Amino acid sequence: MKKTNKKAAFNYKLTAERYEAGISLLGVEARSIREGHINLNQSTARILSGEIYLINADVPAISPPGGYNSQRSRKLLLNKKEIISISTKVKQQRLSLVPTKVYTKRGLIKVEIALGKTKKKFEKREVIKKRDVEREIQREIRGKI
């Protein structure tokens, strides 16, 4: 099972640095994620009191218990050294933590987080323009063949 955050590359300039983290889940959530029910589009990761939390990730439970919140904050499991290095980079370079993938590895659910800077509106518009121009060029090429 592998789910990607398609909006991450559009909303952020992602660096090459990526970290693999475990995630603390309820049993219902683990079952739901293994079946592919997770949405990372609006999610971020934040450092709160020396721990990293996945915020706003939507995990709809298959058979939810009473009072279940599908967008609750979930703790990401990393080594202390990794957390310290991530927090210093985030503070010094003004970066954001962005979850890019959720996948299973040897039966465990892992989250890949990347460091990235938020894009401005004009940068997003440029990306859309480039994509449209490339699409038009491909249509022209296919039309001639």
mmCIF file of the C-alpha atoms, coordinates in Angstrom:
data_MODEL
# 
_entry.id   MODEL 
# 
loop_
_atom_site.group_PDB 
_atom_site.id 
_atom_site.type_symbol 
_atom_site.label_atom_id 
_atom_site.label_alt_id 
_atom_site.label_comp_id 
_atom_site.label_asym_id 
_atom_site.label_entity_id 
_atom_site.label_seq_id 
_atom_site.pdbx_PDB_ins_code 
_atom_site.Cartn_x 
_atom_site.Cartn_y 
_atom_site.Cartn_z 
_atom_site.occupancy 
_atom_site.B_iso_or_equiv 
_atom_site.pdbx_formal_charge 
_atom_site.auth_seq_id 
_atom_site.auth_comp_id 
_atom_site.auth_asym_id 
_atom_site.auth_atom_id 
_atom_site.pdbx_PDB_model_num 
ATOM 1   C CA . MET A 1 1   ? 0.000   0.000  0.000   1.00 0.00 ? 1   MET A CA 1 
ATOM 2   C CA . LYS A 1 2   ? 1.368   3.383  -0.967  1.00 0.00 ? 2   LYS A CA 1 
ATOM 3   C CA . LYS A 1 3   ? -0.409  6.764  -0.922  1.00 0.00 ? 3   LYS A CA 1 
ATOM 4   C CA . THR A 1 4   ? 1.223   10.008 -2.026  1.00 0.00 ? 4   THR A CA 1 
ATOM 5   C CA . ASN A 1 5   ? 0.459   13.635 -1.281  1.00 0.00 ? 5   ASN A CA 1 
ATOM 6   C CA . LYS A 1 6   ? -0.011  15.053 -4.765  1.00 0.00 ? 6   LYS A CA 1 
ATOM 7   C CA . LYS A 1 7   ? -0.494  18.613 -3.538  1.00 0.00 ? 7   LYS A CA 1 
ATOM 8   C CA . ALA A 1 8   ? 2.862   18.677 -1.705  1.00 0.00 ? 8   ALA A CA 1 
ATOM 9   C CA . ALA A 1 9   ? 4.975   19.300 -4.807  1.00 0.00 ? 9   ALA A CA 1 
ATOM 10  C CA . PHE A 1 10  ? 2.534   21.959 -6.017  1.00 0.00 ? 10  PHE A CA 1 
ATOM 11  C CA . ASN A 1 11  ? 2.278   23.901 -2.734  1.00 0.00 ? 11  ASN A CA 1 
ATOM 12  C CA . TYR A 1 12  ? 5.908   23.566 -1.565  1.00 0.00 ? 12  TYR A CA 1 
ATOM 13  C CA . LYS A 1 13  ? 9.443   23.716 -2.972  1.00 0.00 ? 13  LYS A CA 1 
ATOM 14  C CA . LEU A 1 14  ? 10.616  20.406 -1.529  1.00 0.00 ? 14  LEU A CA 1 
ATOM 15  C CA . THR A 1 15  ? 14.242  19.815 -0.650  1.00 0.00 ? 15  THR A CA 1 
ATOM 16  C CA . ALA A 1 16  ? 16.004  16.509 -1.249  1.00 0.00 ? 16  ALA A CA 1 
ATOM 17  C CA . GLU A 1 17  ? 16.025  15.759 2.486   1.00 0.00 ? 17  GLU A CA 1 
ATOM 18  C CA . ARG A 1 18  ? 13.370  13.232 3.413   1.00 0.00 ? 18  ARG A CA 1 
ATOM 19  C CA . TYR A 1 19  ? 12.788  11.365 6.631   1.00 0.00 ? 19  TYR A CA 1 
ATOM 20  C CA . GLU A 1 20  ? 10.994  8.101  7.281   1.00 0.00 ? 20  GLU A CA 1 
ATOM 21  C CA . ALA A 1 21  ? 8.886   8.124  10.431  1.00 0.00 ? 21  ALA A CA 1 
ATOM 22  C CA . GLY A 1 22  ? 6.631   5.654  12.142  1.00 0.00 ? 22  GLY A CA 1 
ATOM 23  C CA . ILE A 1 23  ? 3.190   6.823  13.181  1.00 0.00 ? 23  ILE A CA 1 
ATOM 24  C CA . SER A 1 24  ? 1.196   6.262  16.349  1.00 0.00 ? 24  SER A CA 1 
ATOM 25  C CA . LEU A 1 25  ? -2.289  5.045  15.387  1.00 0.00 ? 25  LEU A CA 1 
ATOM 26  C CA . LEU A 1 26  ? -5.426  3.511  16.826  1.00 0.00 ? 26  LEU A CA 1 
ATOM 27  C CA . GLY A 1 27  ? -6.295  -0.015 15.650  1.00 0.00 ? 27  GLY A CA 1 
ATOM 28  C CA . VAL A 1 28  ? -9.191  1.218  13.528  1.00 0.00 ? 28  VAL A CA 1 
ATOM 29  C CA . GLU A 1 29  ? -6.933  3.780  11.821  1.00 0.00 ? 29  GLU A CA 1 
ATOM 30  C CA . ALA A 1 30  ? -4.221  1.214  11.034  1.00 0.00 ? 30  ALA A CA 1 
ATOM 31  C CA . ARG A 1 31  ? -6.766  -1.050 9.362   1.00 0.00 ? 31  ARG A CA 1 
ATOM 32  C CA . SER A 1 32  ? -8.198  1.879  7.421   1.00 0.00 ? 32  SER A CA 1 
ATOM 33  C CA . ILE A 1 33  ? -4.769  3.038  6.186   1.00 0.00 ? 33  ILE A CA 1 
ATOM 34  C CA . ARG A 1 34  ? -3.806  -0.502 5.106   1.00 0.00 ? 34  ARG A CA 1 
ATOM 35  C CA . GLU A 1 35  ? -6.929  -0.503 2.945   1.00 0.00 ? 35  GLU A CA 1 
ATOM 36  C CA . GLY A 1 36  ? -5.803  2.800  1.393   1.00 0.00 ? 36  GLY A CA 1 
ATOM 37  C CA . HIS A 1 37  ? -8.181  5.230  3.131   1.00 0.00 ? 37  HIS A CA 1 
ATOM 38  C CA . ILE A 1 38  ? -6.046  8.267  3.962   1.00 0.00 ? 38  ILE A CA 1 
ATOM 39  C CA . ASN A 1 39  ? -5.954  11.828 2.641   1.00 0.00 ? 39  ASN A CA 1 
ATOM 40  C CA . LEU A 1 40  ? -2.751  13.881 3.049   1.00 0.00 ? 40  LEU A CA 1 
ATOM 41  C CA . ASN A 1 41  ? -3.676  16.842 0.821   1.00 0.00 ? 41  ASN A CA 1 
ATOM 42  C CA . GLN A 1 42  ? -4.203  19.416 3.600   1.00 0.00 ? 42  GLN A CA 1 
ATOM 43  C CA . SER A 1 43  ? -1.871  17.832 6.151   1.00 0.00 ? 43  SER A CA 1 
ATOM 44  C CA . THR A 1 44  ? 1.336   19.177 7.657   1.00 0.00 ? 44  THR A CA 1 
ATOM 45  C CA . ALA A 1 45  ? 3.774   18.103 10.351  1.00 0.00 ? 45  ALA A CA 1 
ATOM 46  C CA . ARG A 1 46  ? 4.708   20.336 13.271  1.00 0.00 ? 46  ARG A CA 1 
ATOM 47  C CA . ILE A 1 47  ? 7.213   20.190 16.095  1.00 0.00 ? 47  ILE A CA 1 
ATOM 48  C CA . LEU A 1 48  ? 5.461   20.604 19.441  1.00 0.00 ? 48  LEU A CA 1 
ATOM 49  C CA . SER A 1 49  ? 7.417   20.314 22.715  1.00 0.00 ? 49  SER A CA 1 
ATOM 50  C CA . GLY A 1 50  ? 10.240  18.261 21.207  1.00 0.00 ? 50  GLY A CA 1 
ATOM 51  C CA . GLU A 1 51  ? 7.954   15.822 19.361  1.00 0.00 ? 51  GLU A CA 1 
ATOM 52  C CA . ILE A 1 52  ? 6.705   15.812 15.776  1.00 0.00 ? 52  ILE A CA 1 
ATOM 53  C CA . TYR A 1 53  ? 2.970   15.529 15.094  1.00 0.00 ? 53  TYR A CA 1 
ATOM 54  C CA . LEU A 1 54  ? 1.080   14.890 11.862  1.00 0.00 ? 54  LEU A CA 1 
ATOM 55  C CA . ILE A 1 55  ? -1.702  17.460 11.764  1.00 0.00 ? 55  ILE A CA 1 
ATOM 56  C CA . ASN A 1 56  ? -4.849  17.498 9.628   1.00 0.00 ? 56  ASN A CA 1 
ATOM 57  C CA . ALA A 1 57  ? -4.341  14.104 7.963   1.00 0.00 ? 57  ALA A CA 1 
ATOM 58  C CA . ASP A 1 58  ? -7.770  12.645 7.257   1.00 0.00 ? 58  ASP A CA 1 
ATOM 59  C CA . VAL A 1 59  ? -8.062  8.947  8.184   1.00 0.00 ? 59  VAL A CA 1 
ATOM 60  C CA . PRO A 1 60  ? -11.719 7.920  7.913   1.00 0.00 ? 60  PRO A CA 1 
ATOM 61  C CA . ALA A 1 61  ? -12.287 4.853  10.070  1.00 0.00 ? 61  ALA A CA 1 
ATOM 62  C CA . ILE A 1 62  ? -14.138 1.872  8.622   1.00 0.00 ? 62  ILE A CA 1 
ATOM 63  C CA . SER A 1 63  ? -16.152 1.188  11.780  1.00 0.00 ? 63  SER A CA 1 
ATOM 64  C CA . PRO A 1 64  ? -15.493 4.273  13.943  1.00 0.00 ? 64  PRO A CA 1 
ATOM 65  C CA . PRO A 1 65  ? -15.862 4.117  17.719  1.00 0.00 ? 65  PRO A CA 1 
ATOM 66  C CA . GLY A 1 66  ? -18.030 6.766  19.394  1.00 0.00 ? 66  GLY A CA 1 
ATOM 67  C CA . GLY A 1 67  ? -16.510 10.243 19.403  1.00 0.00 ? 67  GLY A CA 1 
ATOM 68  C CA . TYR A 1 68  ? -13.874 9.409  16.765  1.00 0.00 ? 68  TYR A CA 1 
ATOM 69  C CA . ASN A 1 69  ? -12.165 12.410 15.111  1.00 0.00 ? 69  ASN A CA 1 
ATOM 70  C CA . SER A 1 70  ? -10.760 11.515 11.671  1.00 0.00 ? 70  SER A CA 1 
ATOM 71  C CA . GLN A 1 71  ? -8.460  14.582 11.559  1.00 0.00 ? 71  GLN A CA 1 
ATOM 72  C CA . ARG A 1 72  ? -6.866  14.326 14.992  1.00 0.00 ? 72  ARG A CA 1 
ATOM 73  C CA . SER A 1 73  ? -3.135  14.961 15.499  1.00 0.00 ? 73  SER A CA 1 
ATOM 74  C CA . ARG A 1 74  ? -1.005  11.820 15.358  1.00 0.00 ? 74  ARG A CA 1 
ATOM 75  C CA . LYS A 1 75  ? 2.477   11.481 16.805  1.00 0.00 ? 75  LYS A CA 1 
ATOM 76  C CA . LEU A 1 76  ? 5.314   10.678 14.398  1.00 0.00 ? 76  LEU A CA 1 
ATOM 77  C CA . LEU A 1 77  ? 8.013   8.377  15.739  1.00 0.00 ? 77  LEU A CA 1 
ATOM 78  C CA . LEU A 1 78  ? 11.589  9.484  15.037  1.00 0.00 ? 78  LEU A CA 1 
ATOM 79  C CA . ASN A 1 79  ? 14.927  9.275  16.848  1.00 0.00 ? 79  ASN A CA 1 
ATOM 80  C CA . LYS A 1 80  ? 15.790  12.178 19.140  1.00 0.00 ? 80  LYS A CA 1 
ATOM 81  C CA . LYS A 1 81  ? 18.805  13.103 16.971  1.00 0.00 ? 81  LYS A CA 1 
ATOM 82  C CA . GLU A 1 82  ? 16.611  13.275 13.874  1.00 0.00 ? 82  GLU A CA 1 
ATOM 83  C CA . ILE A 1 83  ? 14.056  15.460 15.655  1.00 0.00 ? 83  ILE A CA 1 
ATOM 84  C CA . ILE A 1 84  ? 16.782  17.856 16.821  1.00 0.00 ? 84  ILE A CA 1 
ATOM 85  C CA . SER A 1 85  ? 18.338  18.123 13.344  1.00 0.00 ? 85  SER A CA 1 
ATOM 86  C CA . ILE A 1 86  ? 14.920  18.652 11.740  1.00 0.00 ? 86  ILE A CA 1 
ATOM 87  C CA . SER A 1 87  ? 13.947  21.330 14.264  1.00 0.00 ? 87  SER A CA 1 
ATOM 88  C CA . THR A 1 88  ? 17.199  23.271 13.768  1.00 0.00 ? 88  THR A CA 1 
ATOM 89  C CA . LYS A 1 89  ? 16.778  23.208 9.966   1.00 0.00 ? 89  LYS A CA 1 
ATOM 90  C CA . VAL A 1 90  ? 13.150  24.295 10.251  1.00 0.00 ? 90  VAL A CA 1 
ATOM 91  C CA . LYS A 1 91  ? 14.057  27.212 12.529  1.00 0.00 ? 91  LYS A CA 1 
ATOM 92  C CA . GLN A 1 92  ? 17.179  28.361 10.681  1.00 0.00 ? 92  GLN A CA 1 
ATOM 93  C CA . GLN A 1 93  ? 15.936  28.086 7.103   1.00 0.00 ? 93  GLN A CA 1 
ATOM 94  C CA . ARG A 1 94  ? 12.239  28.787 7.782   1.00 0.00 ? 94  ARG A CA 1 
ATOM 95  C CA . LEU A 1 95  ? 11.117  25.496 6.265   1.00 0.00 ? 95  LEU A CA 1 
ATOM 96  C CA . SER A 1 96  ? 7.916   23.513 6.726   1.00 0.00 ? 96  SER A CA 1 
ATOM 97  C CA . LEU A 1 97  ? 7.523   19.802 7.351   1.00 0.00 ? 97  LEU A CA 1 
ATOM 98  C CA . VAL A 1 98  ? 5.379   18.212 4.655   1.00 0.00 ? 98  VAL A CA 1 
ATOM 99  C CA . PRO A 1 99  ? 4.169   14.596 4.602   1.00 0.00 ? 99  PRO A CA 1 
ATOM 100 C CA . THR A 1 100 ? 4.743   13.269 1.091   1.00 0.00 ? 100 THR A CA 1 
ATOM 101 C CA . LYS A 1 101 ? 3.960   9.532  1.303   1.00 0.00 ? 101 LYS A CA 1 
ATOM 102 C CA . VAL A 1 102 ? 2.328   6.930  3.523   1.00 0.00 ? 102 VAL A CA 1 
ATOM 103 C CA . TYR A 1 103 ? 3.302   3.325  2.927   1.00 0.00 ? 103 TYR A CA 1 
ATOM 104 C CA . THR A 1 104 ? 3.730   -0.026 4.635   1.00 0.00 ? 104 THR A CA 1 
ATOM 105 C CA . LYS A 1 105 ? 7.130   -1.513 5.280   1.00 0.00 ? 105 LYS A CA 1 
ATOM 106 C CA . ARG A 1 106 ? 7.421   -4.998 6.783   1.00 0.00 ? 106 ARG A CA 1 
ATOM 107 C CA . GLY A 1 107 ? 3.899   -4.713 8.187   1.00 0.00 ? 107 GLY A CA 1 
ATOM 108 C CA . LEU A 1 108 ? 4.456   -1.279 9.744   1.00 0.00 ? 108 LEU A CA 1 
ATOM 109 C CA . ILE A 1 109 ? 2.898   1.950  8.525   1.00 0.00 ? 109 ILE A CA 1 
ATOM 110 C CA . LYS A 1 110 ? 5.478   4.627  7.697   1.00 0.00 ? 110 LYS A CA 1 
ATOM 111 C CA . VAL A 1 111 ? 5.185   8.298  6.758   1.00 0.00 ? 111 VAL A CA 1 
ATOM 112 C CA . GLU A 1 112 ? 7.759   10.072 4.598   1.00 0.00 ? 112 GLU A CA 1 
ATOM 113 C CA . ILE A 1 113 ? 8.192   13.714 5.541   1.00 0.00 ? 113 ILE A CA 1 
ATOM 114 C CA . ALA A 1 114 ? 10.157  16.267 3.536   1.00 0.00 ? 114 ALA A CA 1 
ATOM 115 C CA . LEU A 1 115 ? 11.413  19.742 4.283   1.00 0.00 ? 115 LEU A CA 1 
ATOM 116 C CA . GLY A 1 116 ? 10.004  22.424 2.028   1.00 0.00 ? 116 GLY A CA 1 
ATOM 117 C CA . LYS A 1 117 ? 9.348   26.122 1.614   1.00 0.00 ? 117 LYS A CA 1 
ATOM 118 C CA . THR A 1 118 ? 5.860   27.302 0.788   1.00 0.00 ? 118 THR A CA 1 
ATOM 119 C CA . LYS A 1 119 ? 5.425   28.607 -2.731  1.00 0.00 ? 119 LYS A CA 1 
ATOM 120 C CA . LYS A 1 120 ? 3.979   32.031 -3.381  1.00 0.00 ? 120 LYS A CA 1 
ATOM 121 C CA . LYS A 1 121 ? 0.878   32.446 -5.542  1.00 0.00 ? 121 LYS A CA 1 
ATOM 122 C CA . PHE A 1 122 ? 2.817   33.725 -8.558  1.00 0.00 ? 122 PHE A CA 1 
ATOM 123 C CA . GLU A 1 123 ? 5.111   30.671 -8.441  1.00 0.00 ? 123 GLU A CA 1 
ATOM 124 C CA . LYS A 1 124 ? 2.088   28.376 -8.531  1.00 0.00 ? 124 LYS A CA 1 
ATOM 125 C CA . ARG A 1 125 ? 0.686   30.302 -11.506 1.00 0.00 ? 125 ARG A CA 1 
ATOM 126 C CA . GLU A 1 126 ? 4.005   29.887 -13.359 1.00 0.00 ? 126 GLU A CA 1 
ATOM 127 C CA . VAL A 1 127 ? 3.884   26.140 -12.810 1.00 0.00 ? 127 VAL A CA 1 
ATOM 128 C CA . ILE A 1 128 ? 0.334   25.983 -14.180 1.00 0.00 ? 128 ILE A CA 1 
ATOM 129 C CA . LYS A 1 129 ? 1.347   28.054 -17.252 1.00 0.00 ? 129 LYS A CA 1 
ATOM 130 C CA . LYS A 1 130 ? 4.350   25.812 -17.971 1.00 0.00 ? 130 LYS A CA 1 
ATOM 131 C CA . ARG A 1 131 ? 2.173   22.725 -17.668 1.00 0.00 ? 131 ARG A CA 1 
ATOM 132 C CA . ASP A 1 132 ? -0.413  24.172 -20.085 1.00 0.00 ? 132 ASP A CA 1 
ATOM 133 C CA . VAL A 1 133 ? 2.264   25.135 -22.633 1.00 0.00 ? 133 VAL A CA 1 
ATOM 134 C CA . GLU A 1 134 ? 3.817   21.659 -22.485 1.00 0.00 ? 134 GLU A CA 1 
ATOM 135 C CA . ARG A 1 135 ? 0.380   20.090 -22.918 1.00 0.00 ? 135 ARG A CA 1 
ATOM 136 C CA . GLU A 1 136 ? -0.282  22.246 -25.999 1.00 0.00 ? 136 GLU A CA 1 
ATOM 137 C CA . ILE A 1 137 ? 3.095   21.290 -27.502 1.00 0.00 ? 137 ILE A CA 1 
ATOM 138 C CA . GLN A 1 138 ? 2.342   17.601 -26.958 1.00 0.00 ? 138 GLN A CA 1 
ATOM 139 C CA . ARG A 1 139 ? -1.066  18.005 -28.653 1.00 0.00 ? 139 ARG A CA 1 
ATOM 140 C CA . GLU A 1 140 ? 0.599   19.696 -31.652 1.00 0.00 ? 140 GLU A CA 1 
ATOM 141 C CA . ILE A 1 141 ? 3.181   16.916 -31.916 1.00 0.00 ? 141 ILE A CA 1 
ATOM 142 C CA . ARG A 1 142 ? 0.510   14.196 -31.730 1.00 0.00 ? 142 ARG A CA 1 
ATOM 143 C CA . GLY A 1 143 ? -1.578  16.028 -34.334 1.00 0.00 ? 143 GLY A CA 1 
ATOM 144 C CA . LYS A 1 144 ? 1.302   16.075 -36.856 1.00 0.00 ? 144 LYS A CA 1 
ATOM 145 C CA . ILE A 1 145 ? 2.146   12.378 -36.498 1.00 0.00 ? 145 ILE A CA 1 
# 
